Amino acid sequence: MSLFDSLNHNSSEAVDIGKKYVETTKEYYKLKLFQQTTNAFSFLSKMAVIGGLLFLGLIFMTVSGAIALGNALGSIILSCLIIGAALMLLGLLIYFLRKQIDKTVIKKMSETFFDD
């Protein structure tokens, strides 16, 4: 009977160790998910604030550039067309470079996401 008691005791210990391992792993992944979520939210928040301010700055610079160019050319309409065309060319350039931008973003985010 002592052999069966010993096996029963060892089996119970193995089950307890397995349960403890599962619980510890569950807690680890919960903390890892929390870390990644807060990192992503922090990144998006900073990008929204910085992007918003840069966008406002771009609007003011564009309007003031159009006015200055209009005064130099003597035609506000022509200056607005030139500024608009320049912005469209910039947009097309960014469109054609989008795959390189995607690769860069994925590389940077993967470094953050998989930092063990």
Secondary structure, 3 states (H helix, E strand, C coil): CHHHHHHHHHHHHHHHHHHHHHHHHHHHHHHHHHHHHHHHHHHHHHHHHHHHHHHHHHHHHHHHHHHHHHHHHCCHHHHHHHHHHHHHHHHHHHHHCHHHHHHHHHHHHHHHHCCC
